[in-house]
């Protein structure tokens, strides 16, 4: 008679343990990657906000809007320090005063870096109208950040113009919601950190908050971050 052999219970148990360890390692590795990305975004936001308030405290003016930057800042060699119009807000369509720049939201970064509050060298050419690698930093997903006075952020009612720092788009909802939970109240339409539809150089704008849950939505109108659809094109804004 031919003997039939199979796996023993011990062999099966060993295989299951190995599979469990492999799965556990993959899941733990993904968790570590997510945590690192969240910390990176929070660190970037905190660093820029500290630079913004440091500049304001030293010069009694806002970066980008600073009207005497050409006299008081040391800009990169070969570059002229450009001025804002000094009206107290950082605008994308500022009214020029004495040849000041129209796009103060682009000039912000040159002022911050030239004053020594921000690492890196950002240079804006006179009359520039669009963000570029020369004049604008990016988030970890290669999308431009923005500091501006506008209302392009979510609100439980009608948003009003405020100075805010936008994270840039292309951030997965799992990441941006965790950022909100760690630095604010976890609600995307209230508090100091909100959902934002700012597109920047992303292929498309993040989806608009909807009245009810919908496929591809980042956040509901009640502020609940919508995780199930794993939307990858979301963004946020820290209000000043």
Residue pairs with C-beta under 8 A, 6 or more apart in sequence:
7 15
34 174
34 175
34 178
37 140
37 175
38 175
38 178
38 179
38 182
40 140
41 139
41 140
41 167
41 171
41 175
41 176
41 179
42 179
42 182
42 183
44 139
44 140
44 145
44 167
45 165
45 167
45 179
45 183
45 238
46 183
47 118
48 112
48 118
48 137
48 145
48 147
48 165
49 165
49 238
49 240
50 117
51 63
51 112
51 117
51 118
52 62
52 63
52 112
52 117
52 147
52 165
52 240
54 117
55 61
55 62
55 63
55 111
55 112
55 115
55 117
56 62
56 63
58 115
59 66
59 72
59 115
61 67
61 68
61 86
62 84
62 88
62 89
62 90
62 163
63 90
63 107
63 108
63 109
63 111
63 112
63 115
63 117
63 147
64 84
64 90
64 104
64 105
64 106
64 107
64 108
64 111
64 147
65 84
65 85
65 86
65 87
65 88
65 89
65 90
65 91
65 94
65 104
66 72
66 73
66 83
66 84
66 86
66 111
67 83
67 84
67 85
67 86
67 97
67 98
67 100
68 83
68 86
69 75
69 81
69 82
69 83
69 84
69 107
69 111
69 114
70 80
70 81
70 82
70 83
71 81
73 81
73 111
73 114
73 115
74 81
74 114
75 81
75 110
75 114
75 123
76 114
76 121
76 123
79 110
79 123
80 126
81 110
81 114
82 100
82 101
82 107
82 110
82 124
82 126
83 98
83 99
83 100
83 101
84 90
84 94
84 100
84 101
84 104
84 107
84 111
85 94
85 95
85 96
85 97
85 100
85 104
86 97
86 100
87 94
87 95
87 97
89 149
89 161
89 163
90 104
90 105
90 108
90 147
90 148
90 149
90 163
91 104
91 105
91 148
91 149
92 102
92 103
92 104
92 105
92 148
92 150
93 102
93 103
94 100
94 101
94 102
94 103
94 104
96 102
101 107
101 124
101 126
101 127
101 128
102 127
102 129
103 128
103 129
105 146
105 147
105 148
106 124
106 128
106 129
106 130
106 131
106 135
106 136
107 124
107 135
108 147
109 118
109 122
109 124
109 135
109 136
109 137
110 122
110 123
110 124
110 135
112 118
112 122
113 119
113 120
113 121
113 122
118 137
120 137
122 134
122 135
122 136
122 137
123 134
123 135
124 134
124 135
125 134
125 135
128 135
131 144
131 146
131 200
131 201
136 144
136 145
136 146
137 144
137 145
138 144
138 145
138 168
139 145
139 167
139 168
139 170
139 171
141 168
141 169
141 170
141 171
142 170
143 168
143 169
143 170
143 200
143 201
143 202
143 235
144 168
144 200
144 201
145 165
145 166
145 167
145 168
145 200
146 165
146 166
146 168
146 198
146 200
147 163
147 164
147 165
147 166
148 163
148 164
148 166
149 161
149 162
149 163
149 164
150 161
150 162
150 164
151 159
151 160
151 161
151 162
152 159
152 166
152 196
152 197
152 198
152 237
153 159
153 164
153 166
153 194
153 195
153 196
153 197
153 237
153 239
154 188
154 189
154 194
154 195
154 196
154 197
154 209
154 219
154 223
155 189
155 190
155 194
156 189
156 190
156 221
156 222
156 223
162 239
162 240
163 239
163 240
164 196
164 237
164 238
164 239
164 240
165 237
165 238
165 240
166 196
166 198
166 200
166 235
166 236
166 237
167 176
167 179
167 196
167 235
167 236
167 237
167 238
168 198
168 200
168 202
168 235
169 198
169 199
169 200
169 202
169 205
169 206
169 233
169 234
169 235
170 202
170 232
170 233
170 235
171 232
171 233
171 234
171 235
171 236
172 230
172 231
172 232
172 234
173 218
173 219
173 225
173 226
173 227
173 229
173 230
173 231
173 232
173 234
174 227
174 230
176 195
176 218
176 225
176 234
176 235
176 236
177 186
177 188
177 225
177 227
179 193
179 236
180 186
180 187
180 188
180 191
180 193
180 225
180 236
183 192
183 193
183 238
184 191
184 192
184 193
185 191
185 193
186 225
187 223
187 224
188 194
188 195
188 209
188 218
188 219
188 220
188 223
188 224
188 225
188 236
189 195
189 209
189 219
189 221
189 222
189 223
190 223
192 238
192 239
193 236
193 237
193 238
193 239
194 236
194 237
194 239
195 206
195 209
195 218
195 219
195 223
195 225
195 234
195 235
195 236
195 237
196 206
196 235
196 236
196 237
197 205
197 206
197 207
197 208
197 235
198 205
198 206
198 235
198 237
199 205
199 206
202 233
204 233
205 233
206 218
206 231
206 233
206 234
206 235
207 216
207 217
207 218
207 231
207 233
209 217
209 218
209 219
209 220
209 221
210 217
210 220
210 221
211 220
211 221
212 220
213 220
213 226
215 229
216 229
216 231
217 226
217 229
217 231
218 225
218 226
218 231
218 233
218 234
219 225
219 226
219 234
220 226
